[in-house]
């Protein structure tokens, strides 16, 4: 190879190295943005599940999602997801807890009155 072709080859290699570094940097930035977006979608899904199960209804989904993102940084998001999964559906739709201490239940059988607290 003559001197001129060696210089051209060296120039092409330098340009290629610069381009590879640039693309690697862009690739890293895009991967970080994608990971942040996927995390946000994941925490929003957990926050929605929490609201659907009547957990922390006093807070907005966005506020819960923000807090869950902080917990994800501590590595606890998986545990929280499993805990929300284990919680059953909103039982408030199916049953109510009453504490009005009715003692004088007068209808039904003795068994019904006993179960409802009217006997014994």
Secondary structure, 3 states (H helix, E strand, C coil): CCHHHHHHHHHHHHHHHHHHHHHHHHHHHHHHHHHHHHHHHHHHHHHHHHHHCCCCCCCCHHHHHHHHHHHHHCCCHHHHHHHHHHCCCCHHHCCCCCCCCCCCCCCCCHHHHHHCCCCC
